[in-house]
Amino acid sequence: MTTTRPRVLVARLDSFGDVLVAGPAVRAVASGASHVTLLCGPQGAPAGALLPGVDSLRTWAAPWVTETDRPLDDAVLTEFRALVAEERPDEAVVLTSFHQSPLPLAMLLRLAGVPRVSGASVDHPGSLLDVRLRPGEDLPEDLPEPERALRIAQAAGFALPDDDAGRLEVRHDAVAPPEVAGLGRYVVVHPGASVPARSWPAELHRALVASYVADGTPVVVTGSPGERALTAEVAGAGGVDLGGRTSPAELAAVLAGAEVVVVGNTGPAHLAAAVGAPIVSLFSPVVPAVKWAPYAPLVELLGDQSAPCRLSRARECPVPGHPCLSRVGVDDVREAHRRLLDRVPRINRSVPAG
């Protein structure tokens, strides 16, 4: 008997990094679906465009996601119903982090006529979820985010193929800018972060770049269009400043060629993991590293993970002087770099060509 494979909508509605860590779950769904629609918010959609296994990428700003700040009204509901009608999913898999609920989206999916919905919910879902995982029971609290998303997909009936190890992956369909392509060996320094509480001080980033340049190591400084002033300050006279000058696909190509990437807890850290780059992770403990550290074999985690700000989810550092990161020095980063280089020969690092 032949079973028709379903059309599946996979939802991850928040940021760039959140969508990247959903990649293994998306590939699991793709292995058992006839068509995968990935539903993202505006911030996450550029990451969704990089994920293998996506047949259709749709962007929708959910009113309950902090960054969207839009009212829940009839126009929003009509917009959502039209999107679902166009994609025609047989079922939906709602991916969320431990502090989020799938139930608002599950309700809209029900109203739009989706017959089967899966997700993880602390609250009793009533008829909103057909497959419900219970955080703390079905989903241990210390699961890395990619593994959490994968378990939700597996509970819905979708598993990765045997030849897929479940690592983060992105498409490789761009090349690095000419300034980088001609460098050969180089280090990437990415000084920006989504919120100040996760940022290593700019003056330390600048001192790090100067340290590398002084011993002849080329440095590429990356950042978003909104971070151009920061990247210019950090790059100084000796670094290659690419702030605001790369698409996400081009940034992936830049990161893939780096000897080491120095980056905070922000989306490009997960992009670096997805392309197999060795990572010095400047990680503020306002969120748990066990969940959100770069999901890759070559990572050196720096930052005081027991600092008073631990697990606060603070956007502005609540501790004077930002000690969890400001006490990390340039020499600490350089030593972590050396440790990574010592580990590289023992790891099978494969970076697809751009």
Backbone torsions as a table, in degrees:
resi	resn	phi	psi	omega
1	MET	NA	133.0	179.6
2	THR	-93.0	129.5	177.4
3	THR	-104.9	125.3	179.1
4	THR	-71.0	129.8	178.5
5	ARG	-75.0	140.7	-173.5
6	PRO	-79.7	158.0	164.1
7	ARG	-85.8	129.2	-172.5
8	VAL	-126.5	134.0	171.5
9	LEU	-99.8	122.5	174.9
10	VAL	-107.2	127.6	-176.2
11	ALA	-114.4	131.9	167.3
12	ARG	-144.7	108.0	-161.4
13	LEU	-98.4	1.2	-172.6
14	ASP	-106.4	-121.5	-162.1
15	SER	-92.5	176.6	-178.8
16	PHE	-54.7	-51.8	-179.1
17	GLY	-65.8	-36.5	178.6
18	ASP	-60.1	-40.0	179.6
19	VAL	-70.1	-40.2	179.0
20	LEU	-59.4	-42.4	-177.6
21	VAL	-73.5	-10.8	173.9
22	ALA	-82.0	-3.5	-174.1
23	GLY	-54.7	-48.4	178.9
24	PRO	-59.4	-38.3	178.3
25	ALA	-65.2	-39.9	178.3
26	VAL	-62.2	-42.5	179.2
27	ARG	-66.5	-34.2	176.8
28	ALA	-62.9	-45.5	178.4
29	VAL	-63.2	-42.3	-179.0
30	ALA	-60.9	-30.6	-178.7
31	SER	-69.5	-18.6	-178.7
32	GLY	-121.3	5.7	-176.7
33	ALA	-112.8	156.5	173.6
34	SER	-84.4	-23.4	-178.4
35	HIS	-158.3	134.2	178.1
36	VAL	-116.6	120.1	169.5
37	THR	-99.5	125.1	175.0
38	LEU	-101.7	119.1	179.7
39	LEU	-100.8	119.0	-177.0
40	CYS	-127.2	160.1	168.3
41	GLY	-81.3	173.5	-177.7
42	PRO	-58.6	-36.3	-179.2
43	GLN	-72.4	-34.2	-175.3
44	GLY	-88.0	-18.4	-175.0
45	ALA	-57.8	-39.8	177.5
46	PRO	-59.8	-31.6	175.2
47	ALA	-72.9	-38.5	178.4
48	GLY	-59.1	-32.9	179.3
49	ALA	-66.9	-15.3	-179.1
50	LEU	-94.7	-10.0	-170.6
51	LEU	-84.5	131.1	171.1
52	PRO	-65.4	149.4	175.8
53	GLY	94.7	-3.3	-178.1
54	VAL	-94.4	123.0	176.7
55	ASP	-92.1	-32.8	-178.5
56	SER	-143.0	127.2	178.7
57	LEU	-108.8	122.4	178.3
58	ARG	-120.7	141.1	-179.7
59	THR	-111.2	128.5	179.1
60	TRP	-145.8	127.3	-177.8
61	ALA	-88.4	107.2	-178.6
62	ALA	-76.4	132.2	-177.4
63	PRO	-63.0	-22.5	-177.2
64	TRP	-92.8	0.8	174.7
65	VAL	-88.2	127.7	-170.6
66	THR	-50.9	-43.9	-171.9
67	GLU	-70.5	-16.8	-174.4
68	THR	-87.3	-42.5	174.5
69	ASP	50.8	58.5	175.9
70	ARG	-127.3	152.5	-177.8
71	PRO	-74.5	151.9	172.3
72	LEU	-91.7	106.2	-177.2
73	ASP	-139.9	-177.7	-176.9
74	ASP	-61.4	-33.9	-179.9
75	ALA	-64.6	-40.5	178.4
76	VAL	-64.9	-42.9	-179.9
77	LEU	-64.6	-41.5	178.0
78	THR	-63.2	-42.1	177.9
79	GLU	-60.2	-44.0	-178.5
80	PHE	-68.5	-43.4	178.3
81	ARG	-58.7	-40.9	-179.5
82	ALA	-64.7	-41.2	178.7
83	LEU	-60.3	-47.5	-179.0
84	VAL	-64.8	-39.8	178.9
85	ALA	-61.5	-37.4	179.1
86	GLU	-69.4	-37.3	-176.2
87	GLU	-85.4	-23.2	175.2
88	ARG	53.7	49.2	-179.6
89	PRO	-72.8	143.4	172.2
90	ASP	-82.7	-23.5	178.1
91	GLU	-158.8	168.5	-179.6
92	ALA	-134.6	144.0	174.7
93	VAL	-119.5	115.2	-175.9
94	VAL	-99.5	116.5	-178.2
95	LEU	-100.5	127.4	-179.5
96	THR	-140.0	158.6	171.3
97	SER	-83.6	175.1	-173.8
98	PHE	-63.3	-24.9	-176.3
99	HIS	-96.6	8.3	-176.7
100	GLN	-117.7	158.1	178.0
101	SER	-113.2	139.2	175.2
102	PRO	-84.7	-5.7	-167.2
103	LEU	-69.8	-37.7	176.4
104	PRO	-58.5	-44.9	179.2
105	LEU	-69.4	-37.9	178.5
106	ALA	-59.0	-39.7	178.3
107	MET	-62.7	-44.8	179.4
108	LEU	-65.2	-37.2	177.6
109	LEU	-63.1	-41.4	176.3
110	ARG	-61.7	-46.5	179.8
111	LEU	-62.6	-28.8	178.8
112	ALA	-85.0	-1.7	173.4
113	GLY	94.2	13.3	178.0
114	VAL	-74.5	122.1	-170.8
115	PRO	-78.7	-19.6	-177.3
116	ARG	-139.3	127.5	-177.1
117	VAL	-133.9	134.3	179.6
118	SER	-122.5	145.6	177.4
119	GLY	-175.0	177.2	179.7
120	ALA	-112.5	125.2	-174.2
121	SER	-143.2	128.8	171.2
122	VAL	-69.7	-40.0	-178.6
123	ASP	-79.9	147.3	176.7
124	HIS	-61.7	126.6	-172.5
125	PRO	-89.5	-4.6	-174.3
126	GLY	57.3	-129.2	-178.9
127	SER	-94.0	9.0	-175.3
128	LEU	-77.1	-28.6	179.7
129	LEU	-119.9	133.7	172.2
130	ASP	-85.0	-35.7	176.7
131	VAL	-120.7	118.7	-178.1
132	ARG	-122.9	124.0	170.5
133	LEU	-98.4	141.6	-178.9
134	ARG	-102.6	113.4	175.9
135	PRO	-57.4	136.7	-176.9
136	GLY	92.0	-24.2	176.8
137	GLU	-110.6	-68.8	177.8
138	ASP	-77.1	-24.2	-177.3
139	LEU	-126.9	99.4	178.1
140	PRO	-57.8	148.3	-175.9
141	GLU	-66.0	-22.9	-175.8
142	ASP	-97.2	18.5	178.0
143	LEU	-73.9	132.2	168.8
144	PRO	-58.4	147.4	-175.9
145	GLU	-55.8	-40.1	178.1
146	PRO	-62.0	-36.3	-180.0
147	GLU	-72.8	-34.9	176.3
148	ARG	-61.2	-49.3	-179.8
149	ALA	-61.2	-40.4	-179.3
150	LEU	-64.1	-37.5	178.7
151	ARG	-66.4	-34.8	176.5
152	ILE	-64.7	-44.4	177.8
153	ALA	-62.5	-41.1	180.0
154	GLN	-64.6	-39.6	177.9
155	ALA	-63.5	-30.0	177.2
156	ALA	-77.2	-9.0	176.8
157	GLY	107.8	15.9	-176.3
158	PHE	-121.0	122.4	-178.3
159	ALA	-120.1	151.8	175.1
160	LEU	-67.2	147.3	172.7
161	PRO	-61.3	158.0	-177.2
162	ASP	-60.1	-28.5	-176.8
163	ASP	-90.4	8.4	179.4
164	ASP	-108.4	115.6	-175.5
165	ALA	-80.2	-3.8	176.5
166	GLY	82.9	17.0	177.3
167	ARG	-78.1	164.8	171.9
168	LEU	-69.6	140.5	179.3
169	GLU	-143.4	152.2	171.6
170	VAL	-138.8	162.1	175.3
171	ARG	-68.9	147.3	177.3
172	HIS	-116.5	85.1	-176.2
173	ASP	-127.8	24.2	177.8
174	ALA	-140.9	163.0	176.9
175	VAL	-118.6	157.2	179.0
176	ALA	-68.6	152.7	176.1
177	PRO	-57.9	156.6	-177.1
178	PRO	-56.6	-33.7	-179.6
179	GLU	-61.4	-26.9	-178.6
180	VAL	-95.0	-39.0	-176.0
181	ALA	-57.5	-29.4	-178.4
182	GLY	-91.7	4.2	-174.3
183	LEU	-81.7	-32.5	-169.5
184	GLY	76.9	-117.5	179.3
185	ARG	-74.4	135.5	175.2
186	TYR	-161.6	161.1	174.8
187	VAL	-111.3	142.0	173.1
188	VAL	-103.2	132.1	172.2
189	VAL	-118.2	121.3	179.5
190	HIS	-115.6	100.2	-170.3
191	PRO	-83.2	-16.6	-174.9
192	GLY	-79.4	161.8	173.7
193	ALA	-150.5	161.3	-174.6
194	SER	-67.9	-30.4	178.9
195	VAL	-139.4	153.3	-176.8
196	PRO	-58.5	-31.9	-177.0
197	ALA	-65.3	-14.4	-179.0
198	ARG	-105.8	11.3	-172.2
199	SER	-102.4	130.5	165.7
200	TRP	-72.3	139.2	-175.1
201	PRO	-55.8	143.3	-178.2
202	ALA	-60.2	-37.0	-178.0
203	GLU	-66.6	-29.9	176.8
204	LEU	-75.4	-37.5	173.4
205	HIS	-58.1	-45.9	-178.6
206	ARG	-63.4	-41.3	178.4
207	ALA	-65.1	-35.0	177.6
208	LEU	-64.9	-46.3	178.3
209	VAL	-59.3	-44.7	179.8
210	ALA	-61.8	-36.4	179.0
211	SER	-64.3	-44.6	178.1
212	TYR	-64.8	-46.5	-177.7
213	VAL	-61.2	-37.0	-178.1
214	ALA	-63.5	-29.9	178.3
215	ASP	-102.6	17.4	171.6
216	GLY	85.9	13.2	178.6
217	THR	-92.4	117.4	177.2
218	PRO	-62.7	141.1	-179.7
219	VAL	-126.5	130.8	175.0
220	VAL	-109.1	125.1	-179.7
221	VAL	-104.9	125.0	-175.1
222	THR	-116.9	158.0	178.8
223	GLY	179.3	168.8	-179.8
224	SER	-79.4	170.2	176.5
225	PRO	-56.5	-32.9	179.6
226	GLY	-77.4	-4.1	-177.9
227	GLU	-111.7	18.7	-175.5
228	ARG	-62.1	-39.7	179.0
229	ALA	-64.3	-39.8	178.9
230	LEU	-65.5	-47.0	-177.6
231	THR	-66.4	-35.4	177.2
232	ALA	-64.4	-42.3	178.5
233	GLU	-63.1	-44.4	-176.4
234	VAL	-70.7	-40.6	-177.8
235	ALA	-66.8	-33.7	-178.3
236	GLY	59.0	-148.3	-178.5
237	ALA	-86.3	-16.1	-171.8
238	GLY	-105.5	-18.4	-178.4
239	GLY	-89.8	159.8	173.7
240	VAL	-89.4	112.8	-175.1
241	ASP	-91.4	110.4	177.0
242	LEU	-108.1	16.7	-178.7
243	GLY	-54.2	122.5	178.5
244	GLY	71.8	12.2	-173.5
245	ARG	-115.9	9.1	179.5
246	THR	-128.3	140.0	168.0
247	SER	-73.7	165.9	176.0
248	PRO	-55.7	-39.1	179.4
249	ALA	-66.9	-39.4	177.2
250	GLU	-68.6	-37.8	176.1
251	LEU	-61.6	-39.7	176.7
252	ALA	-58.7	-41.7	179.0
253	ALA	-65.1	-39.4	177.8
254	VAL	-63.6	-46.4	-178.5
255	LEU	-65.6	-36.6	-177.5
256	ALA	-63.4	-28.9	-178.0
257	GLY	-91.3	-1.9	-173.5
258	ALA	-76.9	143.4	171.9
259	GLU	-66.6	-41.0	176.8
260	VAL	-151.2	145.6	173.4
261	VAL	-113.6	125.9	176.3
262	VAL	-104.1	117.6	-169.2
263	VAL	-154.6	150.1	176.6
264	GLY	-86.5	-167.6	178.3
265	ASN	-81.7	86.8	-175.6
266	THR	-154.3	169.0	-173.9
267	GLY	-51.4	-45.5	179.9
268	PRO	-60.4	-20.6	174.1
269	ALA	-63.8	-39.9	178.9
270	HIS	-73.7	-31.2	174.9
271	LEU	-67.2	-40.4	176.0
272	ALA	-60.9	-41.1	177.1
273	ALA	-62.8	-38.8	-176.5
274	ALA	-68.8	-23.7	179.4
275	VAL	-100.7	3.9	174.5
276	GLY	83.1	18.4	-178.6
277	ALA	-78.5	142.6	169.4
278	PRO	-65.2	137.8	-170.3
279	ILE	-128.0	127.3	162.9
280	VAL	-94.0	110.8	-172.9
281	SER	-99.6	112.4	176.2
282	LEU	-88.8	91.3	-163.0
283	PHE	-110.6	113.5	173.9
284	SER	-77.9	136.6	-175.2
285	PRO	-82.3	16.4	177.6
286	VAL	-61.2	-23.1	168.0
287	VAL	-124.8	155.5	-173.3
288	PRO	-73.3	128.7	178.6
289	ALA	-63.8	-31.5	-179.1
290	VAL	-59.9	-27.8	178.2
291	LYS	-93.0	-37.6	-164.3
292	TRP	-118.4	-0.7	173.9
293	ALA	-62.7	153.1	179.1
294	PRO	-51.9	130.3	-174.9
295	TYR	-89.6	83.7	-173.7
296	ALA	-159.6	159.3	-178.0
297	PRO	-77.8	-23.1	-175.1
298	LEU	-109.3	80.0	-178.2
299	VAL	-135.5	132.8	169.0
300	GLU	-113.5	115.6	-175.6
301	LEU	-92.8	121.7	177.4
302	LEU	-117.2	152.3	-177.3
303	GLY	118.4	144.2	-178.0
304	ASP	-77.5	103.5	-176.0
305	GLN	-77.6	-4.1	176.7
306	SER	-109.4	14.5	-177.7
307	ALA	-62.9	159.8	-177.9
308	PRO	-59.3	-23.1	179.1
309	CYS	-78.8	-0.3	-173.3
310	ARG	-52.4	127.1	174.7
311	LEU	64.0	17.0	-178.3
312	SER	-78.0	-18.8	-173.8
313	ARG	57.5	25.5	-178.7
314	ALA	-67.0	142.7	173.3
315	ARG	-89.9	-37.5	172.6
316	GLU	-106.8	135.8	-177.1
317	CYS	-59.1	126.0	-179.8
318	PRO	-84.0	-2.1	-176.2
319	VAL	-112.2	124.7	-179.8
320	PRO	-54.9	133.6	177.9
321	GLY	86.5	-4.6	177.7
322	HIS	48.7	53.9	-169.8
323	PRO	-66.5	-26.1	-176.1
324	CYS	-58.7	-31.2	179.4
325	LEU	-114.4	-33.5	-175.3
326	SER	-66.3	-20.6	177.9
327	ARG	-82.0	-6.7	172.1
328	VAL	-79.9	124.0	-177.0
329	GLY	-102.4	170.6	177.8
330	VAL	-57.6	-41.7	179.6
331	ASP	-63.2	-32.6	177.5
332	ASP	-64.7	-41.3	179.0
333	VAL	-66.9	-44.0	-179.2
334	ARG	-63.6	-37.5	178.2
335	GLU	-68.6	-38.9	175.6
336	ALA	-62.7	-38.7	175.0
337	HIS	-57.2	-47.2	-179.3
338	ARG	-63.9	-38.1	177.9
339	ARG	-63.7	-39.0	177.7
340	LEU	-63.1	-43.8	179.3
341	LEU	-62.3	-34.7	176.8
342	ASP	-66.0	-28.9	-178.0
343	ARG	-86.2	-23.2	-173.2
344	VAL	-54.5	-44.5	-178.8
345	PRO	-63.3	-19.8	-178.0
346	ARG	-92.7	-1.1	179.8
347	ILE	-116.2	135.9	177.2
348	ASN	-82.4	88.6	-178.6
349	ARG	-91.5	118.5	179.7
350	SER	-120.6	118.6	178.8
351	VAL	-112.8	111.5	179.0
352	PRO	-60.5	150.2	178.8
353	ALA	-66.7	148.8	177.9
354	GLY	-74.4	NA	NA
